[in-house]
Structures are given as C-alpha cells and as structure tokens.
C-alpha cells in the first residue's frame, strides 16, 4: 500500500472497532469489580464449613478471578495493550 492509498483510506471500521473495544474494557472492569466484591466477598464471608463449603469457596474464587484475567493489561501510560492479562 502506498502513501496516497493510506491518505485516502477510510478508517471508519477501525474507529468503530476501537470504540467497541473501549466499551468492552469498561464492561469487563464493571464485571470484575462485581465478581471481586460480590461473588468472592460473599463467599469469604459465608458462615459455612465442611468439604462442600471449601470446594465451593475455592471454585467461586477462581471463577471471580477469570474476570480479572479477561481484562486487558494496562501500560504505565494508562492505555490498554489490547492483550488479556495473564495470571
């Protein structure tokens, strides 16, 4: 692709993709907060004992952690790298 082709190119689809990704990041942040404070928080506070309670609490903790893993990594500048975080 030459310079003139780039100058005359229409990037509407790319702009829409960036906007969609930005909305998705915000949604994932909201879901992660809800999972961390809601699911994981309630599981830790639950007054239950026994093997089933332990397994359930661990499962809920891992499941809530998936929302954290799904969020994109942030650069020090505060911008997203677009790559999901890894544990």
C-alpha positions as CSV (number, residue, x, y, z in Angstrom):
1,X,0.0,0.0,0.0
2,X,1.4,3.4,-0.9
3,X,1.2,6.7,0.9
4,X,-1.6,8.1,-1.3
5,X,-3.7,5.0,-0.6
6,X,-3.3,5.5,3.1
7,X,-4.2,9.2,2.9
8,X,-7.4,8.4,1.0
9,X,-8.3,5.3,3.1
10,X,-11.4,5.3,5.1
11,X,-10.9,4.1,8.7
12,X,-14.5,4.1,9.9
13,X,-14.5,0.4,10.6
14,X,-11.3,0.7,12.6
15,X,-12.7,3.6,14.6
16,X,-15.8,1.5,15.4
17,X,-13.7,-1.4,16.4
18,X,-11.7,0.8,18.8
19,X,-14.9,2.2,20.3
20,X,-16.4,-1.3,20.7
21,X,-13.2,-2.5,22.4
22,X,-13.2,0.6,24.8
23,X,-16.8,-0.2,25.8
24,X,-15.9,-3.9,26.3
25,X,-13.0,-2.9,28.6
26,X,-15.3,-0.8,30.7
27,X,-17.8,-3.6,30.9
28,X,-15.1,-6.1,31.9
29,X,-13.9,-3.7,34.6
30,X,-17.5,-3.5,36.0
31,X,-17.9,-7.3,35.9
32,X,-14.5,-7.8,37.6
33,X,-15.5,-5.4,40.4
34,X,-18.8,-7.1,40.9
35,X,-17.2,-10.6,40.9
36,X,-14.5,-9.5,43.3
37,X,-16.7,-7.6,45.7
38,X,-19.9,-9.6,45.3
39,X,-19.1,-13.2,44.5
40,X,-15.7,-13.6,46.1
41,X,-16.5,-11.2,49.0
42,X,-19.7,-13.1,49.9
43,X,-18.0,-16.5,49.6
44,X,-15.3,-15.4,52.0
45,X,-17.9,-14.1,54.5
46,X,-20.1,-17.1,54.3
47,X,-20.6,-18.9,57.6
48,X,-20.3,-22.4,56.2
49,X,-17.9,-25.2,57.0
50,X,-17.1,-28.6,55.6
51,X,-15.7,-30.1,52.4
52,X,-18.5,-28.7,50.2
53,X,-18.1,-25.2,51.5
54,X,-14.4,-25.3,51.0
55,X,-14.7,-26.6,47.4
56,X,-17.4,-24.0,46.6
57,X,-15.4,-21.2,48.1
58,X,-12.3,-22.1,46.0
59,X,-14.4,-22.5,42.9
60,X,-16.1,-19.1,43.4
61,X,-12.7,-17.5,44.0
62,X,-11.2,-19.0,40.8
63,X,-14.3,-18.1,38.8
64,X,-14.3,-14.5,40.0
65,X,-10.6,-14.4,39.1
66,X,-11.4,-15.1,35.5
67,X,-12.9,-11.6,35.2
68,X,-9.6,-10.2,36.3
69,X,-7.7,-12.4,33.8
70,X,-10.1,-11.2,31.0
71,X,-9.2,-7.6,31.4
72,X,-6.5,-6.2,29.1
73,X,-3.2,-5.2,30.6
74,X,-2.6,-1.6,31.1
75,X,0.6,0.2,30.0
76,X,2.1,2.7,32.6
77,X,0.6,5.4,30.4
78,X,-2.8,4.1,31.3
79,X,-3.6,2.8,27.8
80,X,-4.7,-0.7,27.1
81,X,-2.3,-3.1,25.3
82,X,-5.4,-5.0,24.0
83,X,-3.9,-8.2,25.3
84,X,-5.7,-10.1,28.0
85,X,-3.9,-10.2,31.3
86,X,-2.2,-13.4,32.3
87,X,-2.0,-14.9,35.8
